[in-house]
Amino acid sequence: MKMPVPSQSVLARKSQVVARLQGVLPMDAVIHDEMETRAYECDALTAYRCPPMAAVLPSTTDEVAAVLRICHEEGVPVVPRGSGTSLAGGALPTADCVILGVARMNDVIETNYADRYIRVQTGRTNLSVTGAVEEDGFFYAPDPSSQLACAIAGNIAMNSGGAHCLKYGVTTNNLMGVTLVLMTGEVVEIGGAHLDAGSLDLLGLVCGSEGQLGVVTEATLRILHKPEGARPVLIGFDDNEIAGACVSDIIKAGVLPVAIEFMDALCIKATEEFAHAGYPDCQALLIVEVEGSEAEIDDQLGRIKQIAMRHSPVEFRESKSAEESAAIWLGRKSAFGAMGQINDYMCLDGTIPVSELPMVLRRIGELSEQFGLAVGNVFHAGDGNMHPLILFDANKEGDLELCEEMGAEILKLCVDAGGCLTGEHGVGIEKRDLMTYQYDPADLEAQLLVKDVFDPQWLLNAAKVFPLAVSEGRRATQLAAQ
């Protein structure tokens, strides 16, 4: 996978750029030693690494604005970074860039229970947002598997979801407003603590833009009352396709669980050895959770059981206690870590219509045989957000390239099935060359024009989202016109 050639003129001015950055930030907030910058050379897509020219750790919106203003004047590319948990290379540096990390920006600015919102700095971790309000009976709904570590900044950049997105939606459905710093250092407020913003839907544009338009430093998030109760069930099947058909039938029946999660045999075995959650020995497993009053929970689970029994499950296990519920979710939340214990893998992120689950699971199995690489499937089945984990040997020559080739075929399959390239991980560098498979030239041009408006010099998060030749050509054209 190619990256842009570093700008030698920028690298030659490294000492000048670093000196200017040290003039607006505390000394310990500017990292430029070659060994120390290696801590920022990659994100969770660890197959690709490149130390940045420097990294900065501002603590306020004003400091972010000052950094961007300097980089804009110097023509230095900037890569925004939350917690570095991106699985698509969204925070991968270039050699001539400055990493702008928001890890020190983790304060709660305001909490308003009457209007049900919280305003935070975006370096705050996802789980700690709920931690700030749960004693008062509230929670923040989006819950990515990495929620213990991932930052709100990255959640907004990638429009992250999580297990409970089936009922509560993804980040965009729970984001009310942002403070956005443009590449020029200009600070703008978009949306806010009100039901809906007038005029253009710029908030919808920013959420999911992968750091291409600006750096989000503060966010107003919707918080919700905790449900009266919740209860998950485990449903085991002898076949992946049958499990997929059960998911489709649950959705078609009009039942709205808070979550429907899928795991196949490979993931079940790995997580059981890792987390000891007590999962059954089967080929496919669904975790279905419903919430509400006891009467509502009993009614929903009764309907789900009727649907499941039509598919002859090998086990239907309803949680009987808080401890059992916690164990059920511990296994699912541990899946990615558990798989990492047994093999190198690449985690994909395509989305498909729920009705296509049986077909897509069958085709993934066929592709696994064709390429000779094992695949573990664990994903948010309720909204069709697939997360196939392709196992490969990082120390075997050619295996990574084979894995990427197979991954591209799976993502194309998702598009062909009526879905799209990403559900919550973003495009980053992983899927940028597949953008022309999903979008025609007119669609891509519209996206490029938006980028032109917000970041005319194409300095923000270089080499991401768009095919490399397209983005580099665009940057050269815009610079020549200035």
LUMMARLO-257366 format. One record per residue (C-alpha): x, y, z; residue number from 1. Coordinates in steps of 0.001 Angstrom, whole numbers, padded with zeros to 6 digits. Example, Ala and Ser with C-alpha at 12.3 -4.5 7.8 and 13.67 -1.06 7.14 Angstrom:
<sites>
@u->012300; v->-004500; w->007800; nr->1
@u->013670; v->-001060; w->007140; nr->2
</sites>
This chain:
<sites>
@u->000000; v->000000; w->000000; nr->1
@u->001636; v->003229; w->-001149; nr->2
@u->001870; v->006428; w->000862; nr->3
@u->002694; v->009903; w->-000471; nr->4
@u->006331; v->010882; w->-000897; nr->5
@u->007352; v->013170; w->002018; nr->6
@u->007754; v->016840; w->001244; nr->7
@u->011513; v->017400; w->001558; nr->8
@u->010989; v->021152; w->001880; nr->9
@u->008826; v->020597; w->004967; nr->10
@u->011259; v->018095; w->006497; nr->11
@u->014103; v->020540; w->005941; nr->12
@u->012199; v->023095; w->008008; nr->13
@u->011498; v->020689; w->010860; nr->14
@u->013477; v->022702; w->013417; nr->15
@u->011652; v->025876; w->012411; nr->16
@u->008232; v->024216; w->012644; nr->17
@u->009042; v->022601; w->015990; nr->18
@u->010308; v->025915; w->017387; nr->19
@u->007084; v->027660; w->016398; nr->20
@u->004980; v->024894; w->017944; nr->21
@u->006993; v->025119; w->021171; nr->22
@u->006153; v->028810; w->021212; nr->23
@u->002422; v->028130; w->021616; nr->24
@u->002447; v->024877; w->023634; nr->25
@u->004156; v->023679; w->026818; nr->26
@u->007511; v->022037; w->026116; nr->27
@u->006257; v->018569; w->027076; nr->28
@u->003366; v->018915; w->024606; nr->29
@u->005655; v->018965; w->021556; nr->30
@u->007280; v->015608; w->020744; nr->31
@u->009942; v->015674; w->018042; nr->32
@u->012706; v->013274; w->019089; nr->33
@u->012886; v->010514; w->016472; nr->34
@u->012591; v->007696; w->019003; nr->35
@u->009711; v->009322; w->020882; nr->36
@u->007681; v->009948; w->017716; nr->37
@u->007651; v->006186; w->017080; nr->38
@u->004874; v->005932; w->019656; nr->39
@u->002682; v->007587; w->017012; nr->40
@u->003897; v->005688; w->013944; nr->41
@u->000695; v->003667; w->013548; nr->42
@u->-002781; v->003096; w->014929; nr->43
@u->-004587; v->-000238; w->015375; nr->44
@u->-003919; v->-001094; w->011713; nr->45
@u->-000401; v->-002077; w->012718; nr->46
@u->000608; v->-003541; w->009350; nr->47
@u->001644; v->-000041; w->008244; nr->48
@u->003972; v->002291; w->010144; nr->49
@u->005541; v->005673; w->009540; nr->50
@u->006922; v->007966; w->012274; nr->51
@u->005637; v->011545; w->011938; nr->52
@u->007846; v->014620; w->011795; nr->53
@u->006455; v->015613; w->015196; nr->54
@u->003481; v->015103; w->017500; nr->55
@u->001667; v->017690; w->019617; nr->56
@u->-000646; v->017236; w->022593; nr->57
@u->-002709; v->020405; w->023102; nr->58
@u->-005041; v->020778; w->026083; nr->59
@u->-007521; v->023416; w->024847; nr->60
@u->-009354; v->024524; w->021729; nr->61
@u->-007214; v->027667; w->021627; nr->62
@u->-004043; v->025574; w->021592; nr->63
@u->-005425; v->023408; w->018775; nr->64
@u->-006231; v->026558; w->016813; nr->65
@u->-002706; v->027892; w->017343; nr->66
@u->-001158; v->024609; w->016153; nr->67
@u->-003301; v->024470; w->013021; nr->68
@u->-002599; v->028111; w->012234; nr->69
@u->001151; v->027461; w->012324; nr->70
@u->000921; v->024289; w->010246; nr->71
@u->-001273; v->026071; w->007704; nr->72
@u->001240; v->028891; w->007354; nr->73
@u->004124; v->026432; w->007059; nr->74
@u->002299; v->024098; w->004655; nr->75
@u->002672; v->021174; w->007050; nr->76
@u->000169; v->018274; w->006826; nr->77
@u->-001706; v->017493; w->010071; nr->78
@u->-003088; v->014103; w->011102; nr->79
@u->-005671; v->014322; w->013921; nr->80
@u->-005491; v->011455; w->016431; nr->81
@u->-007859; v->010379; w->019169; nr->82
@u->-006760; v->007245; w->021044; nr->83
@u->-005199; v->005528; w->018038; nr->84
@u->-007713; v->002651; w->017980; nr->85
@u->-008578; v->003081; w->014289; nr->86
@u->-008654; v->-000250; w->012467; nr->87
@u->-008577; v->001372; w->009018; nr->88
@u->-005386; v->003407; w->009345; nr->89
@u->-007303; v->006606; w->009997; nr->90
@u->-004499; v->008043; w->012169; nr->91
@u->-001530; v->006714; w->010175; nr->92
@u->001056; v->009514; w->009823; nr->93
@u->003099; v->010625; w->006858; nr->94
@u->006794; v->011373; w->007387; nr->95
@u->006300; v->015124; w->006882; nr->96
@u->003215; v->015526; w->009081; nr->97
@u->002436; v->016703; w->012576; nr->98
@u->000248; v->014345; w->014620; nr->99
@u->-002307; v->016365; w->016585; nr->100
@u->-003392; v->014199; w->019507; nr->101
@u->-006319; v->015152; w->021723; nr->102
@u->-005537; v->012734; w->024579; nr->103
@u->-005019; v->015564; w->027077; nr->104
@u->-008394; v->017097; w->026227; nr->105
@u->-010599; v->014951; w->028448; nr->106
@u->-012639; v->017332; w->030612; nr->107
@u->-016405; v->017348; w->031133; nr->108
@u->-017420; v->020931; w->030341; nr->109
@u->-021135; v->020825; w->031150; nr->110
@u->-023792; v->018323; w->032192; nr->111
@u->-027479; v->019119; w->031755; nr->112
@u->-029913; v->016432; w->032889; nr->113
@u->-033034; v->018519; w->032278; nr->114
@u->-032225; v->018763; w->028560; nr->115
@u->-030352; v->015451; w->028485; nr->116
@u->-026945; v->016392; w->027172; nr->117
@u->-023305; v->016451; w->028193; nr->118
@u->-020564; v->018615; w->026682; nr->119
@u->-017050; v->017157; w->026740; nr->120
@u->-013629; v->017678; w->025297; nr->121
@u->-013188; v->015077; w->022588; nr->122
@u->-010135; v->013344; w->024031; nr->123
@u->-012441; v->011833; w->026647; nr->124
@u->-012935; v->008099; w->026228; nr->125
@u->-016289; v->006717; w->025154; nr->126
@u->-016924; v->004682; w->028311; nr->127
@u->-015980; v->007552; w->030620; nr->128
@u->-018827; v->009650; w->029202; nr->129
@u->-021302; v->007174; w->030660; nr->130
@u->-019099; v->007042; w->033756; nr->131
@u->-019675; v->010751; w->034294; nr->132
@u->-023482; v->010437; w->034380; nr->133
@u->-024387; v->006866; w->035360; nr->134
@u->-024733; v->007580; w->039080; nr->135
@u->-027541; v->009962; w->038163; nr->136
@u->-029326; v->007315; w->036086; nr->137
@u->-028121; v->008295; w->032599; nr->138
@u->-025877; v->006789; w->029918; nr->139
@u->-024312; v->007539; w->026529; nr->140
@u->-025626; v->005022; w->024007; nr->141
@u->-022899; v->004373; w->021371; nr->142
@u->-020682; v->001555; w->022675; nr->143
@u->-017883; v->000402; w->020324; nr->144
@u->-016021; v->-002706; w->021451; nr->145
@u->-013013; v->-000467; w->022123; nr->146
@u->-015103; v->001893; w->024287; nr->147
@u->-012725; v->001537; w->027240; nr->148
@u->-009976; v->003181; w->025168; nr->149
@u->-011427; v->004905; w->022101; nr->150
@u->-011911; v->008680; w->022203; nr->151
@u->-015016; v->010674; w->021338; nr->152
@u->-012909; v->012480; w->018705; nr->153
@u->-012373; v->009224; w->016832; nr->154
@u->-015994; v->008156; w->017338; nr->155
@u->-017109; v->011359; w->015614; nr->156
@u->-014501; v->011037; w->012865; nr->157
@u->-015612; v->007495; w->011969; nr->158
@u->-019287; v->007734; w->013030; nr->159
@u->-018767; v->004763; w->015352; nr->160
@u->-021576; v->002535; w->016537; nr->161
@u->-021360; v->-000518; w->018752; nr->162
@u->-023455; v->-003428; w->019921; nr->163
@u->-026450; v->-001299; w->020936; nr->164
@u->-026681; v->000723; w->017720; nr->165
@u->-029647; v->-001338; w->016522; nr->166
@u->-031945; v->000549; w->018887; nr->167
@u->-030018; v->003733; w->019686; nr->168
@u->-028223; v->004429; w->016433; nr->169
@u->-024584; v->005341; w->015866; nr->170
@u->-022642; v->008471; w->016797; nr->171
@u->-024479; v->010758; w->014381; nr->172
@u->-027778; v->009888; w->016078; nr->173
@u->-026381; v->010917; w->019470; nr->174
@u->-024310; v->013951; w->018488; nr->175
@u->-025909; v->017371; w->018994; nr->176
@u->-023084; v->019811; w->018350; nr->177
@u->-019335; v->020265; w->017936; nr->178
@u->-016612; v->022846; w->018212; nr->179
@u->-014622; v->022493; w->014996; nr->180
@u->-011226; v->024046; w->014326; nr->181
@u->-010483; v->024534; w->010633; nr->182
@u->-007021; v->024129; w->009114; nr->183
@u->-006587; v->027915; w->009148; nr->184
@u->-007099; v->027978; w->012917; nr->185
@u->-010606; v->029414; w->012669; nr->186
@u->-012952; v->028056; w->015362; nr->187
@u->-016584; v->027398; w->014417; nr->188
@u->-019556; v->026109; w->016410; nr->189
@u->-021904; v->023685; w->014649; nr->190
@u->-025187; v->022558; w->016200; nr->191
@u->-025469; v->022678; w->019958; nr->192
@u->-027709; v->021938; w->022913; nr->193
@u->-030989; v->022145; w->021054; nr->194
@u->-033294; v->019746; w->019247; nr->195
@u->-032120; v->020560; w->015748; nr->196
@u->-029969; v->023144; w->013991; nr->197
@u->-031267; v->025294; w->011190; nr->198
@u->-029782; v->025852; w->007731; nr->199
@u->-027370; v->023312; w->006206; nr->200
@u->-026776; v->020022; w->008024; nr->201
@u->-023081; v->020683; w->008607; nr->202
@u->-023108; v->018484; w->011697; nr->203
@u->-024067; v->015504; w->009545; nr->204
@u->-021249; v->016444; w->007202; nr->205
@u->-018612; v->016592; w->009945; nr->206
@u->-019640; v->013352; w->011668; nr->207
@u->-017949; v->010579; w->009727; nr->208
@u->-015625; v->012899; w->007779; nr->209
@u->-012497; v->011172; w->009170; nr->210
@u->-010606; v->014336; w->010082; nr->211
@u->-010718; v->015614; w->006508; nr->212
@u->-012580; v->018847; w->007282; nr->213
@u->-011327; v->020024; w->010665; nr->214
@u->-010406; v->018974; w->014203; nr->215
@u->-013329; v->018474; w->016597; nr->216
@u->-012239; v->019649; w->020051; nr->217
@u->-015535; v->019708; w->021973; nr->218
@u->-018771; v->017785; w->021520; nr->219
@u->-022307; v->018051; w->022840; nr->220
@u->-023634; v->014508; w->023232; nr->221
@u->-027135; v->013244; w->023883; nr->222
@u->-027477; v->011274; w->027125; nr->223
@u->-030424; v->009009; w->027909; nr->224
@u->-032173; v->007663; w->030974; nr->225
@u->-031047; v->004167; w->031846; nr->226
@u->-033676; v->001586; w->030862; nr->227
@u->-035712; v->-000007; w->033631; nr->228
@u->-034092; v->-003334; w->032925; nr->229
@u->-032314; v->-005398; w->030245; nr->230
@u->-031822; v->-009083; w->029589; nr->231
@u->-029784; v->-010960; w->026946; nr->232
@u->-030261; v->-014458; w->025537; nr->233
@u->-027806; v->-016785; w->023818; nr->234
@u->-029057; v->-018687; w->020773; nr->235
@u->-026777; v->-021348; w->019303; nr->236
@u->-027044; v->-022799; w->015790; nr->237
@u->-025309; v->-025512; w->013783; nr->238
@u->-024986; v->-023315; w->010705; nr->239
@u->-023993; v->-019702; w->009975; nr->240
@u->-026625; v->-019229; w->007303; nr->241
@u->-029399; v->-020436; w->009599; nr->242
@u->-028272; v->-017958; w->012252; nr->243
@u->-028307; v->-015200; w->009636; nr->244
@u->-031828; v->-016194; w->008575; nr->245
@u->-032956; v->-016029; w->012224; nr->246
@u->-031648; v->-012460; w->012486; nr->247
@u->-033513; v->-011460; w->009341; nr->248
@u->-036751; v->-013007; w->010658; nr->249
@u->-036459; v->-011194; w->014015; nr->250
@u->-036116; v->-007854; w->012249; nr->251
@u->-038940; v->-008644; w->009789; nr->252
@u->-041236; v->-009500; w->012702; nr->253
@u->-041020; v->-005925; w->013959; nr->254
@u->-039265; v->-006812; w->017206; nr->255
@u->-036655; v->-004194; w->018151; nr->256
@u->-034003; v->-005654; w->020430; nr->257
@u->-031413; v->-003274; w->021779; nr->258
@u->-028728; v->-005493; w->020206; nr->259
@u->-028268; v->-008585; w->018033; nr->260
@u->-024672; v->-009799; w->017902; nr->261
@u->-023285; v->-012677; w->015818; nr->262
@u->-020237; v->-014908; w->016416; nr->263
@u->-019135; v->-017941; w->014414; nr->264
@u->-017405; v->-021110; w->015625; nr->265
@u->-013863; v->-019760; w->015307; nr->266
@u->-014686; v->-016684; w->017395; nr->267
@u->-016735; v->-018688; w->019899; nr->268
@u->-013813; v->-021041; w->020572; nr->269
@u->-011293; v->-018189; w->020879; nr->270
@u->-013425; v->-016082; w->023217; nr->271
@u->-014352; v->-019067; w->025363; nr->272
@u->-010707; v->-019900; w->025930; nr->273
@u->-009957; v->-016228; w->026607; nr->274
@u->-012941; v->-014998; w->028662; nr->275
@u->-014592; v->-018261; w->029885; nr->276
@u->-018067; v->-016845; w->029312; nr->277
@u->-019745; v->-020257; w->029182; nr->278
@u->-020650; v->-020160; w->025494; nr->279
@u->-022124; v->-023331; w->023935; nr->280
@u->-020161; v->-025487; w->021485; nr->281
@u->-021852; v->-024630; w->018189; nr->282
@u->-021201; v->-023228; w->014719; nr->283
@u->-022900; v->-019862; w->015207; nr->284
@u->-024073; v->-017843; w->018164; nr->285
@u->-026481; v->-014945; w->018487; nr->286
@u->-026598; v->-012639; w->021500; nr->287
@u->-029947; v->-010872; w->021551; nr->288
@u->-030685; v->-008300; w->024235; nr->289
@u->-033981; v->-006558; w->024951; nr->290
@u->-034830; v->-003918; w->027532; nr->291
@u->-037759; v->-002266; w->029286; nr->292
@u->-039984; v->-003283; w->032164; nr->293
@u->-040114; v->-006925; w->033230; nr->294
@u->-043391; v->-007362; w->031348; nr->295
@u->-041915; v->-005814; w->028185; nr->296
@u->-038795; v->-007947; w->028427; nr->297
@u->-040819; v->-011153; w->028886; nr->298
@u->-043052; v->-010291; w->025924; nr->299
@u->-040146; v->-009486; w->023570; nr->300
@u->-038125; v->-012529; w->024559; nr->301
@u->-041180; v->-014715; w->024133; nr->302
@u->-041620; v->-013523; w->020560; nr->303
@u->-037899; v->-013918; w->019847; nr->304
@u->-037956; v->-017468; w->021210; nr->305
@u->-040873; v->-018365; w->018926; nr->306
@u->-038938; v->-017094; w->015909; nr->307
@u->-035711; v->-018800; w->016964; nr->308
@u->-037410; v->-022179; w->017499; nr->309
@u->-038505; v->-022176; w->013858; nr->310
@u->-034795; v->-022392; w->012988; nr->311
@u->-034066; v->-025375; w->015290; nr->312
@u->-031411; v->-023851; w->017564; nr->313
@u->-029076; v->-026193; w->019402; nr->314
@u->-029421; v->-024003; w->022501; nr->315
@u->-031602; v->-021130; w->023702; nr->316
@u->-030308; v->-019753; w->026994; nr->317
@u->-031895; v->-016809; w->028775; nr->318
@u->-029854; v->-014894; w->031331; nr->319
@u->-031161; v->-015348; w->034857; nr->320
@u->-028967; v->-012855; w->036696; nr->321
@u->-026822; v->-009772; w->036346; nr->322
@u->-023748; v->-011987; w->036603; nr->323
@u->-024900; v->-014175; w->033693; nr->324
@u->-025648; v->-011090; w->031609; nr->325
@u->-022211; v->-009661; w->032320; nr->326
@u->-020563; v->-012961; w->031300; nr->327
@u->-022494; v->-013057; w->028043; nr->328
@u->-021321; v->-009573; w->027104; nr->329
@u->-017790; v->-010131; w->028404; nr->330
@u->-017305; v->-012796; w->025772; nr->331
@u->-018538; v->-010579; w->022947; nr->332
@u->-016602; v->-007513; w->024086; nr->333
@u->-013462; v->-009665; w->024346; nr->334
@u->-013757; v->-011145; w->020857; nr->335
@u->-011207; v->-008972; w->019060; nr->336
@u->-008627; v->-009364; w->021811; nr->337
@u->-009267; v->-013082; w->022007; nr->338
@u->-008706; v->-013528; w->018279; nr->339
@u->-005463; v->-011579; w->018578; nr->340
@u->-004250; v->-014205; w->021052; nr->341
@u->-004345; v->-016918; w->018408; nr->342
@u->-003310; v->-015186; w->015182; nr->343
@u->-002550; v->-012025; w->013245; nr->344
@u->-005746; v->-010787; w->011638; nr->345
@u->-007259; v->-007960; w->009643; nr->346
@u->-010662; v->-006728; w->010813; nr->347
@u->-013006; v->-005626; w->008022; nr->348
@u->-016057; v->-003404; w->008313; nr->349
@u->-018659; v->-003679; w->005564; nr->350
@u->-022394; v->-003150; w->005916; nr->351
@u->-025161; v->-005065; w->004156; nr->352
@u->-028965; v->-005323; w->004223; nr->353
@u->-029962; v->-007740; w->006991; nr->354
@u->-031902; v->-009863; w->004493; nr->355
@u->-028616; v->-010615; w->002685; nr->356
@u->-026856; v->-012057; w->005745; nr->357
@u->-027271; v->-015747; w->004776; nr->358
@u->-025921; v->-015172; w->001251; nr->359
@u->-023006; v->-013002; w->002350; nr->360
@u->-021958; v->-015434; w->005099; nr->361
@u->-022012; v->-018273; w->002562; nr->362
@u->-019877; v->-016289; w->000092; nr->363
@u->-017376; v->-015335; w->002815; nr->364
@u->-016972; v->-019045; w->003539; nr->365
@u->-016358; v->-019710; w->-000148; nr->366
@u->-013798; v->-016886; w->-000344; nr->367
@u->-012054; v->-018335; w->002709; nr->368
@u->-011605; v->-021629; w->000890; nr->369
@u->-010566; v->-019877; w->-002337; nr->370
@u->-007833; v->-017802; w->-000697; nr->371
@u->-006786; v->-020407; w->001868; nr->372
@u->-007201; v->-017994; w->004786; nr->373
@u->-009440; v->-018663; w->007783; nr->374
@u->-012119; v->-016098; w->008655; nr->375
@u->-013772; v->-015441; w->012000; nr->376
@u->-017089; v->-013615; w->011858; nr->377
@u->-018179; v->-011376; w->014741; nr->378
@u->-020450; v->-008452; w->014058; nr->379
@u->-023508; v->-006318; w->014756; nr->380
@u->-026042; v->-008520; w->013015; nr->381
@u->-029047; v->-006355; w->013812; nr->382
@u->-027974; v->-003574; w->011457; nr->383
@u->-025900; v->-005705; w->009079; nr->384
@u->-022529; v->-004254; w->010116; nr->385
@u->-020124; v->-007086; w->009240; nr->386
@u->-016727; v->-007521; w->010916; nr->387
@u->-015007; v->-010497; w->009239; nr->388
@u->-011596; v->-011176; w->010803; nr->389
@u->-009213; v->-012571; w->008174; nr->390
@u->-006402; v->-014578; w->009784; nr->391
@u->-002933; v->-014395; w->008243; nr->392
@u->000746; v->-014753; w->009170; nr->393
@u->002436; v->-011342; w->009320; nr->394
@u->005849; v->-013077; w->009173; nr->395
@u->005055; v->-015032; w->005997; nr->396
@u->006010; v->-013245; w->002791; nr->397
@u->002988; v->-012424; w->000670; nr->398
@u->000400; v->-013305; w->003329; nr->399
@u->-000516; v->-009685; w->004124; nr->400
@u->-001029; v->-008913; w->000430; nr->401
@u->-003164; v->-012046; w->000039; nr->402
@u->-005198; v->-010998; w->003080; nr->403
@u->-005754; v->-007529; w->001623; nr->404
@u->-006809; v->-009015; w->-001710; nr->405
@u->-009344; v->-011254; w->000008; nr->406
@u->-010552; v->-008334; w->002134; nr->407
@u->-011176; v->-006267; w->-000985; nr->408
@u->-013306; v->-009087; w->-002420; nr->409
@u->-015391; v->-009258; w->000772; nr->410
@u->-015949; v->-005495; w->000772; nr->411
@u->-016938; v->-005580; w->-002903; nr->412
@u->-019371; v->-008350; w->-001983; nr->413
@u->-020933; v->-006051; w->000620; nr->414
@u->-021402; v->-003308; w->-001989; nr->415
@u->-022814; v->-005778; w->-004529; nr->416
@u->-025297; v->-006992; w->-001894; nr->417
@u->-026692; v->-003460; w->-001604; nr->418
@u->-024508; v->-002324; w->001281; nr->419
@u->-021442; v->-000129; w->001613; nr->420
@u->-017706; v->-000210; w->002341; nr->421
@u->-017868; v->000862; w->005969; nr->422
@u->-020245; v->000888; w->008886; nr->423
@u->-018144; v->002423; w->011668; nr->424
@u->-014415; v->001921; w->011104; nr->425
@u->-014153; v->004462; w->008307; nr->426
@u->-012246; v->004304; w->005028; nr->427
@u->-008814; v->005489; w->006191; nr->428
@u->-006106; v->003968; w->004016; nr->429
@u->-007584; v->000461; w->004129; nr->430
@u->-010475; v->001085; w->001726; nr->431
@u->-009482; v->004252; w->-000116; nr->432
@u->-008765; v->002427; w->-003386; nr->433
@u->-012190; v->000775; w->-003230; nr->434
@u->-014038; v->004100; w->-003163; nr->435
@u->-014343; v->004002; w->-006955; nr->436
@u->-016126; v->000644; w->-006625; nr->437
@u->-018908; v->002164; w->-004542; nr->438
@u->-019016; v->005696; w->-005968; nr->439
@u->-019128; v->006855; w->-009564; nr->440
@u->-016960; v->009818; w->-010672; nr->441
@u->-019726; v->012391; w->-010069; nr->442
@u->-020281; v->011164; w->-006510; nr->443
@u->-016565; v->011280; w->-005743; nr->444
@u->-016232; v->014736; w->-007270; nr->445
@u->-018959; v->016060; w->-004964; nr->446
@u->-017010; v->014773; w->-001961; nr->447
@u->-013772; v->016263; w->-003284; nr->448
@u->-015435; v->019655; w->-003691; nr->449
@u->-016508; v->019619; w->-000033; nr->450
@u->-012914; v->018903; w->000960; nr->451
@u->-011789; v->021825; w->-001235; nr->452
@u->-014034; v->024203; w->000707; nr->453
@u->-012976; v->023179; w->004209; nr->454
@u->-009299; v->022449; w->003509; nr->455
@u->-008192; v->024076; w->000227; nr->456
@u->-004530; v->023071; w->000622; nr->457
@u->-005462; v->019450; w->001392; nr->458
@u->-003317; v->019403; w->004531; nr->459
@u->-005724; v->017600; w->006879; nr->460
@u->-005294; v->013829; w->007232; nr->461
@u->-003405; v->013445; w->003993; nr->462
@u->-003583; v->010248; w->001933; nr->463
@u->-006807; v->009018; w->003544; nr->464
@u->-010347; v->008248; w->002314; nr->465
@u->-009844; v->009073; w->-001387; nr->466
@u->-007703; v->007035; w->-003808; nr->467
@u->-004117; v->008211; w->-003335; nr->468
@u->-003608; v->009390; w->-006923; nr->469
@u->-006831; v->011408; w->-006716; nr->470
@u->-006059; v->013106; w->-003386; nr->471
@u->-002424; v->013841; w->-004256; nr->472
@u->-003460; v->015213; w->-007630; nr->473
@u->-006096; v->017369; w->-005982; nr->474
@u->-003586; v->018740; w->-003520; nr->475
@u->-001135; v->019598; w->-006280; nr->476
@u->-003859; v->021313; w->-008305; nr->477
@u->-005083; v->023387; w->-005380; nr->478
@u->-001542; v->024462; w->-004437; nr->479
@u->-000758; v->025452; w->-008030; nr->480
@u->-003892; v->027608; w->-008132; nr->481
@u->-002922; v->029594; w->-005022; nr->482
</sites>
